[in-house]
Amino acid sequence: MTGDVSTATVVSRLCRISSALFRRVAAFHPGAGAVTQDSVAEVRSDCVTADPSLRRSFACPVSRDSTTRELLIFMYKRRSLLTFAAVGAVICTAGVMPSVSHAASGGDGEWEGSYAETHGLTAEDVKNINALNKRALAAGQPGNAPTKLTPSVSALFRAPGAVDDRVTPPAEPLNRMPDAYRAYGGRATTVVNNYIRKWQQVYSHRGGNQQQMTEEQREQLSYGCVGVTWVNTGPYPTNKLAFAFFDENKYKNDLENGRPRPNETQAEFEGRIAKDSFDEGKGFKRAREVASVMNTALGNAHDEGTYIENLKKELANKNDALLYEDSRSSFYSALRNTPSFKERDGGNYDPSKMKAVVYSKHFWSGQDQGGSSDKRKYGDPDSFRPNPGTGLVDMSRDRNIPRSPAKPGESWVNFDYGWFGAQTEADADKTVWTHANHYHAPNGGMGPMNVYESKFRNWSAGYADFDRGAYVITFIPKSWNTAPAEVKQGWP
C-alpha cells in the first residue's frame, strides 16, 4: 500500500469515528438525565459503523437502567479513544485531507464510493452479506418463509457459519411510539427496533387496523436492505416488472467524442459511459406513470379479464407503447403472478382490492459468467438496457451476482433495495426511499441493522458497487397502508 493511500485510509477512519462520536455527544451531557438502551445502542452502532475495529471496545454490556453518570464513566475510561477521535475531527475540519468517502461524495449526502467503505464494512462483512442475500432468495419463495418451515428444512436456508449471526429483531409493543430519526443531509437514520415501532404506527394498517409486526415479518426485515422492501411487499421481491431510462444519443455521443481517463482501460471507459447514460430520475418517472395507469385500470375491475381490458383502454388513450406488449409479457401477467392477489386475505382474485406500488433495485450489469472478464469488472454496456419504446427492462438474467474485483482486495455488495410504495409527492427529489445498511447481527461482528430514509437524490446516487438502477412495480392489497401519502418521520 502506498503512503498516500495509507494516509487517506487513516484520515478517513479518524473522520468517521469523530463524526459518529460527536453526533452522539448530547446523549452523554450531565443535564440530559438517564438515557435509554436504544440511545446506547445507537451510539455503539454509530461508532462500529464508523470503524469496525472498535467492536471489541464497545463489547461491555450496558443495561437498560444505565444512567448518564455511568455512561460518562464508561466514556472516561475510553478517553484515549475520544482524544483520538478529536484529533480526527481537527484534521477533517482543517481540510488537510478529506476522507475517502467524502471525496467520493457528490454532495448533499450523495455517495459514489463503495458500499463497504461508506458503511464501515470489511471484506468479510461484504462476503457475509452476499451469502445471506442469496439464502434469502430461496427462503423468500412462496411457502418457504423460514418461520413456516420445519427445523430440519429451515436449516437448508440458514447461512453458513460465517453469517449465522443474523438474528430476528425482538417484538415491539404495538402502542409504543417511535423516537425521532437522526437526519443529516439527504438521509435520516434509525435503529431497526425503532423502525419496527414506526412501521406499526404508520405502515402496518391492514383493513384499517394497526398490526403488530409478526415474527415472520421481523425475520424478513432482518435481512437488511432487501428485508425492508420484503416486509412491505409481502412476497420476496421478484423484480419482473422493472423500468429504466437509457439515453441512447448521449451514450453514442460520449462514446464517439470522449476518451479514457488517465489509467482507465477501454472497457472501464465504455462501462462508465454506459452507466452515465442511465437517467434514474426518468426511469423512476416512467415506473410511476405505468403504476398510475395500472391503478386506474384496477379501479372497479373485479376479475382479471376486466382489468386487462381496462388497462389496454388506458394505454390506447395515452398512445403508450406498452399496449403492444405480448399477452404473455411480464407486463400483462404481473398481477396474476403476485401471491397476495390469490390469497383470501389479499385480493382473493379481485383486482379492485389491489394497488400497484414501486420499489427500486441497484445492481451490477456484468453478470455474464461466461463473458468477458472486463465486463464483469467494469460493467457490460449492453446489459439490462430498457426497451426504448416501453422502458421495460428484461431482468431474467439478473442473478444477483456482485461486481468482480478489478484490483486485489476489492469487495462489492451484490445489490441494494429501496422501498417507495405509492407516495403521492409529485417532486421526485422530495420523495423518501427506505432501505438499510446490512442484515441484523447485534451480537456478531457486523453489529445491529440501521434503517435509512433517503431523499431520491441521495438514493439514486448509488455506490461504485452498482451501475444499474431499476424501478420495479409490484402489487399489494389496497388495504395495506405501507405507502402513506407523505413520509414525515425523521425530517424537519
Buried (B, 14 or more C-beta within 10 A) or exposed (E): EEEEEEEBBBBBBBBBBBBBBBBBEEBBEEEEEEBEEBBBBBBBBBBBBBBBEBBEEBEEEBEEEBEBEBBEEBBEEBEEBBEBBBEBBEBBEEEEBBBBBBEBBEEEBBBBBBBBBBBBBBEBBBBBBBBBBBBBBEBBEEEBBBBEBEEEEBEEBBBEEBBEBBBBBEBBEEEEEBBEBBBEBBBBBBBBBBBBBBBBBBBBBEEEEBBBBEBBBBBBBBBBBBBBBBBBBBBBBBBBBBBBBBBEEBBEEBBEEEEBEEEEBEBBBBBBBBBBBBBBBBBBBBBBBBBEBBBBBBEEBEEBEBBBEBBBBBBEEEEBBBBEBEEEBBBBBBBBBBBBBEBEEBBEBBBBBBBBBBBBBBBBBBBBEEEEEBBBBBBBBEBBBBBEEBBBBBBEEBEBBBBBEBEEEBBBBBBBBBBBBBBEEEEBEBBBBBBBBBBBBBEBBBBBBBBBBBBBBBBBBBBBBBBBBBBBBBBBBBBBBBBBEEBEBBBE
